[in-house]
Amino acid sequence: MLLSLLLYLCSCFRFALGQQVTFRLLSLSNEEARQPVKIAIVGAGIAGASAAYQLHGQYAHANIDITLYEAKPKAGGKIKYAEVYNGAHRQQVETGAQYFYSDDHCIQNLIDETGLRRRLEPNYPVSRSTGVWNGKEFILYAQGDLKARSWRDWARYAWRYGVSVNNIRTWLSHKLPQYRRLLGRWEYVDRHISTEVNDLGLTPELENKAASLLGSLTSSDFVQKVVQATTRAWLGQDLGTMRGLGALAAMNSAATESFRNGGTRILVDRLIKLSDANLRLSSVVNKIQTSPLTRKYHLTIETPSQDENQAGSGIEHADYDAVVIATPLHQGNIEFDIERYIPAIAPSAFTSRHVTYFTSASELCNTYFNLSVDSAIPSMIYTTTSPNTPQPPFFSIEQSQASLGRDGCVVQSENLYRVLTAFPLTDSTILELLGHDPNKTLEDAGVQWVHREKWEHAFLEYDGQPVLDDMEIAEGIYYTGVGEQLVSSLEMSCRMGARAAKLLYYKKIADGGEIVP
């Protein structure tokens, strides 16, 4: 009897203990479920802002905590601007990416969702004259840019360069719709670039240089005077150093747009604000490593000193469940100490570009371009390379107007020039362009304002190297720069940011899977 009673009491005790343990485990499980998924986004340009906005907006039901790290004092990345006359008349110019295409669904959708449609300003190249200069003489004149937008344009090109020009027209009509879908199909979640490129029939454009691809379609005269002049002006690249995809993007005849009063950076600022992300400016992520204790990624961040009277910077550390890298890895600023890491393409494969703005009451000098005194200089000067002629010292020059304010009812203005070059534009070259003695000073020549901007490692010089095919360069780390290997543009950056957000969501959050570094 006593033994039975003891056995009964022991069973009751075990049951109560089991219930307590079960309740404790359930409590811990519920507590862990309430913990947000911590995501770090490195780079607050259009790709990082797009990723943050998509993660917060499209997946608002998920418990996500986003931190955006930007190395510079302002967000924007490749979107940069300068104030003409140092802000004296409140006119701004884009010193980074200037325009975006009106047919790109990623940027256009974001413009509508953020309520910025009314701030758009169309670009009208048809109202401006264009000339193609080969370093010695102008070899082509056109009204507007060189892109054919109607059957009349194509007929004129066929009359001048032969009927094989129609092969380019057919190529564009078949391939451009596929390019617009590239890396932008939200129902498609595969992380591999080559898979989607192949499915869209764009493998020849991915694997071949633009020069050889287009040379097999039409006359070299048309390729040199029209296509290469366009790629140099729009992308700062020759056909011999770029993939066919780049030429396809540059020859898109859709309208281009920009933003009034603030430039494209207002889209980035609005996306970051709506993402509810914690924006950390002047914060440089130096290292990403595996955290063995928390099974997360451990970031080392260099931040400015909190004490205004103290020089130098501080070091912070933070753990995250996943990381989106939206800054160029080929610049070599981030050290990785993780397993199964796929390295990016070497920095030596990329080239830099320079953009220079300057103002002057003077016109460009006719003698510099070997023109007679009474010849008109086009407002847009494209360049191309020709056999037995010197390499043009610039890719393009665009002329517009800079406001000097009002004198009563009269608006005062002078010429505003934008020059795209491979190397820094020197003062002496500016003086020669304006017909002045190169030994003078800019002030003596009436140049009131100059602004120089360098695009560091801006473009991939394609030399047959394979693409970095996998967006997920390590388990739980996504790299938006994969798309920049194909075409460096605002549109591609936008698509890659949104794609990184979708991949991260489906792998980390939707399926409830755990990232194991």
C-alpha positions in Angstrom: 0.0 0.0 0.0 2.8 2.4 1.0 4.8 1.4 -2.1 1.8 2.2 -4.4 1.3 5.6 -2.8 5.0 6.4 -3.3 4.8 5.4 -7.0 1.7 7.5 -7.5 3.4 10.6 -5.9 6.5 10.1 -8.1 4.4 9.9 -11.2 2.5 13.1 -10.2 5.8 14.9 -9.6 7.2 13.8 -13.0 4.1 15.0 -14.7 4.2 18.4 -13.0 7.9 18.8 -13.8 7.3 17.8 -17.4 4.5 20.4 -17.7 6.8 23.1 -16.3 9.6 22.3 -18.6 7.2 22.2 -21.6 5.7 25.5 -20.6 9.2 27.0 -20.2 10.3 25.7 -23.7 7.1 27.1 -25.3 7.8 30.4 -23.6 11.3 30.5 -25.0 10.1 29.5 -28.4 7.4 32.2 -28.4 10.0 34.8 -27.2 12.4 33.8 -29.9 9.6 34.1 -32.5 9.0 37.6 -31.4 12.6 38.6 -31.9 12.9 40.6 -35.2 15.0 39.3 -38.1 18.0 41.8 -38.0 19.2 42.8 -41.5 22.1 45.0 -42.3 22.3 46.8 -45.7 25.7 48.1 -46.6 25.4 51.1 -48.9 22.6 53.6 -49.1 22.5 54.2 -52.8 19.6 53.3 -55.1 20.2 49.5 -54.7 20.4 49.7 -50.8 17.4 52.0 -50.7 15.4 49.8 -53.0 16.2 46.7 -50.9 15.3 48.4 -47.6 12.0 49.8 -49.1 11.0 46.4 -50.6 11.8 44.5 -47.3 9.7 46.9 -45.3 6.9 47.7 -47.7 6.3 44.4 -49.5 6.9 42.2 -46.4 5.4 44.5 -43.7 3.8 41.6 -42.1 7.2 40.1 -41.2 9.1 41.2 -38.1 12.1 42.8 -39.7 14.7 45.3 -38.2 16.7 47.0 -40.9 19.9 49.0 -40.5 21.4 50.9 -43.4 25.2 51.7 -43.3 26.5 54.5 -45.6 30.2 55.4 -45.6 29.6 58.9 -46.9 28.0 61.8 -45.0 25.0 61.6 -47.4 22.9 58.8 -48.9 22.8 58.4 -52.7 25.8 56.2 -53.8 26.3 56.9 -57.5 23.6 59.5 -57.4 25.5 62.8 -56.8 24.8 66.4 -57.4 26.5 69.8 -57.2 25.1 73.3 -56.7 26.0 75.6 -59.6 27.9 78.7 -58.5 28.1 76.9 -55.1 24.4 77.4 -54.4 24.2 81.1 -55.2 21.2 80.7 -57.4 19.8 77.3 -56.2 20.4 75.4 -59.4 21.6 71.8 -59.0 23.1 69.5 -61.6 23.5 65.7 -61.5 27.2 64.8 -61.3 26.5 61.1 -61.1 23.9 59.2 -63.1 21.8 61.8 -64.9 18.7 60.1 -66.3 16.7 57.0 -66.1 14.4 55.3 -68.7 10.7 55.8 -68.7 10.1 52.1 -69.6 11.9 50.7 -66.6 9.3 49.1 -64.3 11.4 49.0 -61.2 12.2 52.8 -61.0 8.8 53.8 -62.4 6.9 51.6 -59.8 8.9 53.2 -57.0 8.2 56.7 -58.3 4.4 56.0 -58.2 4.5 54.3 -54.8 6.5 57.1 -53.3 4.3 59.8 -54.8 7.1 61.5 -56.7 5.5 61.4 -60.2 4.8 65.1 -60.2 8.4 65.9 -59.6 9.5 64.3 -62.9 11.0 66.2 -65.7 11.2 64.7 -69.2 14.4 64.9 -71.2 13.8 66.2 -74.8 16.9 65.4 -76.9 14.9 66.0 -80.1 15.0 69.7 -79.5 18.8 69.7 -79.4 21.4 69.2 -82.1 24.0 66.5 -82.0 27.3 66.1 -83.8 29.7 63.1 -83.8 33.4 64.1 -83.7 36.2 61.7 -84.3 39.0 63.8 -82.9 39.7 65.5 -86.2 36.3 66.4 -87.7 32.6 66.1 -87.3 31.5 63.0 -89.3 27.8 63.1 -88.5 25.1 65.7 -87.6 21.6 64.9 -86.3 18.7 66.7 -84.8 18.2 65.1 -81.4 20.3 62.2 -80.3 21.3 59.3 -82.6 18.6 56.8 -81.5 16.1 55.8 -84.2 12.5 56.3 -82.9 10.4 55.9 -86.0 10.4 54.1 -89.3 11.6 57.4 -91.0 14.7 57.4 -88.8 15.4 53.8 -89.7 14.8 54.6 -93.4 17.3 57.4 -93.3 19.9 55.2 -91.7 19.3 52.4 -94.3 19.6 54.9 -97.1 23.0 56.1 -95.7 24.5 52.9 -94.3 22.8 50.1 -96.3 19.8 47.8 -95.7 21.8 45.8 -93.2 20.9 48.5 -90.6 17.5 46.7 -90.5 19.3 43.9 -88.7 20.0 46.2 -85.8 16.4 47.3 -85.8 15.3 43.7 -85.6 17.8 42.9 -82.9 16.6 45.8 -80.8 12.9 44.9 -81.3 13.5 41.3 -80.2 16.0 41.8 -77.4 15.0 45.0 -75.7 11.8 43.6 -74.3 13.8 40.7 -72.9 16.4 43.0 -71.4 13.6 45.0 -69.6 12.6 41.8 -67.9 16.1 40.8 -67.0 16.5 40.5 -63.2 13.1 42.1 -62.7 10.7 39.2 -62.8 9.4 39.0 -59.3 7.9 35.6 -59.9 11.4 34.4 -60.6 13.5 33.8 -57.5 16.6 31.9 -58.8 19.7 33.5 -57.5 21.8 32.7 -60.5 22.2 35.4 -63.2 23.2 33.1 -66.1 20.1 31.0 -65.7 17.8 33.9 -66.2 19.9 35.4 -69.0 19.7 32.1 -70.8 15.9 31.8 -70.3 15.5 35.2 -71.8 17.6 34.4 -74.8 20.3 37.0 -73.9 23.3 34.7 -73.7 25.0 36.0 -76.8 24.7 39.6 -75.4 26.2 38.4 -72.1 29.1 36.4 -73.5 30.2 38.5 -76.5 31.8 41.9 -76.8 29.5 44.5 -78.3 31.9 45.3 -81.1 32.0 41.7 -82.5 28.3 41.1 -81.8 27.1 44.2 -83.7 29.8 43.9 -86.4 28.2 40.6 -87.4 24.9 42.3 -87.9 25.5 45.5 -89.9 28.1 47.8 -91.5 31.1 48.9 -89.5 30.4 52.5 -90.6 27.0 52.5 -88.8 28.5 50.7 -85.8 31.3 53.3 -85.5 29.4 56.5 -86.2 26.0 55.7 -84.5 26.2 52.9 -82.0 29.7 53.5 -80.6 29.1 57.3 -80.4 26.0 56.5 -78.4 27.6 54.1 -75.9 30.5 56.5 -75.3 28.1 59.4 -74.6 25.6 57.4 -72.4 27.9 54.9 -70.7 31.4 56.2 -71.2 32.6 53.0 -72.9 33.8 51.8 -76.3 32.1 48.8 -77.9 35.4 46.8 -77.7 35.4 47.0 -73.9 31.8 46.2 -73.0 29.3 43.3 -73.3 26.6 43.3 -75.9 24.1 44.0 -73.1 25.6 47.4 -72.6 25.0 48.4 -76.2 21.5 47.0 -76.0 20.8 49.3 -73.0 22.4 52.3 -74.5 20.4 52.1 -77.8 17.1 51.9 -76.0 15.0 54.7 -77.7 12.5 55.1 -74.8 12.2 58.5 -73.3 14.5 59.5 -70.4 13.5 61.4 -67.3 15.0 63.1 -64.3 13.7 64.9 -61.2 13.3 68.6 -60.8 14.6 70.4 -57.7 16.7 67.8 -56.0 17.6 65.2 -58.6 17.3 61.5 -58.3 18.6 61.6 -54.7 15.0 62.7 -53.6 13.9 59.2 -54.6 16.6 57.6 -52.5 15.8 59.8 -49.5 12.1 59.0 -49.8 12.7 55.2 -50.1 14.9 55.2 -47.0 12.4 57.2 -45.0 9.5 54.9 -46.0 11.5 51.8 -45.2 11.7 52.9 -41.5 15.3 51.7 -41.6 17.9 53.0 -39.1 20.2 55.0 -41.4 23.8 55.3 -40.1 25.7 57.8 -42.2 29.5 58.2 -42.2 29.7 54.5 -41.0 32.1 52.3 -42.7 31.7 48.5 -42.5 35.2 47.2 -42.5 34.8 43.5 -41.8 32.1 40.8 -41.9 32.8 37.6 -40.1 30.9 34.6 -38.7 29.9 34.9 -35.0 30.2 31.3 -33.7 28.3 32.0 -30.5 25.2 33.6 -32.0 25.3 31.9 -35.4 24.9 35.3 -36.9 27.1 37.7 -38.9 29.3 39.9 -36.9 30.0 43.4 -38.5 32.8 45.7 -37.5 31.8 49.3 -38.2 34.1 52.4 -38.1 32.0 55.4 -37.0 32.9 59.1 -36.5 33.8 60.3 -33.1 30.8 61.3 -31.0 32.9 64.0 -29.3 33.1 67.1 -31.6 36.3 68.2 -29.9 38.0 64.8 -30.4 39.5 63.8 -33.7 39.5 60.3 -35.1 36.8 57.6 -35.1 35.4 54.8 -33.1 34.8 51.1 -33.7 31.4 49.5 -33.2 30.3 45.8 -33.5 26.9 44.4 -34.3 25.4 41.0 -35.1 22.9 40.4 -37.9 20.9 37.5 -39.3 21.4 38.5 -42.9 23.4 41.1 -44.9 22.7 42.9 -48.2 25.9 44.4 -49.7 24.8 47.3 -51.9 28.2 48.8 -52.4 30.9 47.8 -54.9 33.0 44.9 -53.5 35.6 45.5 -56.2 36.7 48.6 -54.4 38.1 46.3 -51.7 36.8 48.1 -48.7 35.3 45.1 -46.8 37.2 42.2 -45.3 35.5 38.8 -45.1 36.2 36.1 -42.6 33.5 33.6 -43.4 33.2 30.2 -44.9 31.9 29.4 -48.5 32.5 33.0 -49.6 32.5 33.7 -53.4 34.9 36.5 -54.1 34.0 39.4 -56.4 35.7 40.3 -59.6 39.1 41.9 -59.2 39.2 45.7 -59.0 41.7 45.8 -61.9 38.9 44.8 -64.3 37.0 48.1 -63.6 37.7 51.5 -64.9 36.9 55.0 -63.6 35.3 58.0 -65.3 35.3 61.7 -64.7 32.6 64.3 -65.1 33.3 68.0 -65.1 30.9 70.9 -65.1 31.9 74.5 -65.8 30.2 77.7 -66.7 31.3 80.4 -69.1 29.8 83.3 -71.1 32.0 82.0 -74.0 30.9 79.5 -76.6 33.1 76.5 -77.5 35.8 77.4 -80.0 35.3 76.5 -83.6 39.0 76.2 -84.3 39.4 73.5 -81.6 37.0 71.3 -83.6 38.6 72.3 -87.0 35.4 74.2 -88.0 35.1 77.4 -90.0 34.2 80.5 -88.0 30.6 80.7 -89.3 29.9 77.0 -88.6 27.5 76.2 -85.7 28.7 73.8 -83.0 26.1 71.2 -81.9 24.8 71.5 -78.3 25.6 67.8 -77.8 28.9 66.5 -79.0 29.4 62.8 -79.1 32.7 61.2 -80.0 33.9 58.0 -81.7 37.2 56.5 -82.7 38.4 56.3 -86.3 41.4 54.7 -87.9 44.3 57.1 -88.4 42.8 59.8 -86.2 43.8 60.9 -82.7 41.8 59.5 -79.8 39.2 62.2 -78.7 40.1 63.6 -75.3 36.6 63.2 -74.1 33.5 61.0 -74.5 30.9 63.7 -74.8 30.2 67.4 -74.1 26.7 68.7 -73.4 25.8 72.4 -73.4 22.9 73.9 -71.5 22.2 77.1 -69.6 23.0 78.2 -66.0 20.9 80.9 -64.4 22.6 84.0 -63.0 19.3 85.4 -61.6 17.1 88.2 -62.8 17.9 91.7 -63.8 14.4 93.2 -63.5 12.3 91.2 -65.9 15.2 89.7 -67.8 16.7 86.3 -66.8 20.4 86.4 -66.9 22.3 83.2 -67.9 25.5 81.8 -69.3 26.6 78.5 -70.8 26.8 75.4 -68.6 29.0 72.6 -70.0 29.2 69.0 -68.9 32.2 67.0 -70.1 32.6 63.2 -69.6 36.2 61.9 -69.8 38.4 58.9 -68.9 40.9 61.1 -67.1 40.6 64.4 -65.1 39.8 67.4 -67.3 42.6 69.9 -66.8 42.3 73.6 -66.7 44.3 74.0 -69.8 41.9 71.7 -71.8 38.9 73.8 -70.6 40.8 76.9 -71.8 41.5 75.3 -75.2 37.9 74.3 -75.6 36.9 77.9 -75.1 39.6 79.3 -77.4 41.8 80.8 -74.7 45.5 80.6 -74.1 46.0 77.3 -72.1 48.6 79.2 -69.9 45.9 81.6 -68.6 43.9 81.0 -65.5 40.2 80.1 -65.6 39.3 83.3 -63.9 41.0 85.3 -66.6 39.0 83.4 -69.2 35.7 84.2 -67.5 35.1 80.6 -66.1 33.2 81.4 -62.9 32.5 77.9 -61.6 34.1 74.4 -62.1 33.1 71.2 -60.4 34.9 67.9 -60.9 33.5 64.5 -59.9 35.2 61.1 -60.2 33.2 57.9 -60.6 35.5 55.4 -58.9 35.6 51.9 -60.5 32.5 52.8 -62.5 32.5 50.3 -65.4 33.6 46.8 -66.0 36.0 46.5 -68.9 34.9 43.2 -70.3 37.7 41.0 -71.5 36.0 37.6 -71.6 36.0 37.0 -67.8 32.9 35.2 -66.5 30.3 37.0 -64.4 29.9 36.5 -60.7 26.9 34.4 -61.2 25.5 34.0 -57.7 23.7 36.8 -55.9 24.2 34.9 -52.6 28.0 35.2 -52.2 27.8 33.4 -48.8 24.9 31.8 -47.0 22.7 34.8 -46.0 24.8 37.5 -47.7 23.4 39.0 -50.9 25.4 41.2 -53.3 23.5 43.6 -55.5 26.7 44.4 -57.5 26.3 41.2 -59.5 24.1 43.2 -61.9 26.6 46.0 -62.2 28.9 43.5 -64.1 26.3 43.4 -66.9 25.2 47.1 -67.2 26.1 49.9 -64.8 22.9 51.9 -64.5 20.3 53.2 -62.1 17.8 50.8 -63.5 20.0 47.8 -62.9 20.8 48.9 -59.4 17.1 49.3 -58.6 16.3 45.8 -59.9 19.2 44.2 -58.0 18.1 45.9 -54.7 14.6 44.6 -55.1 15.8 41.2 -56.1 18.1 40.9 -53.1 15.1 41.8 -50.8 12.9 39.1 -52.4 15.6 36.4 -52.2 16.4 37.2 -48.6 12.7 37.2 -47.7 12.0 33.8 -49.3 15.1 32.1 -47.9 15.2 33.6 -44.4 11.7 34.7 -43.4 8.9 33.1 -45.5 10.0 29.5 -45.1 11.1 30.1 -41.5 14.5 28.7 -42.4 17.6 29.4 -40.4 20.7 30.8 -41.9 23.7 28.7 -40.8 27.0 30.6 -41.4 
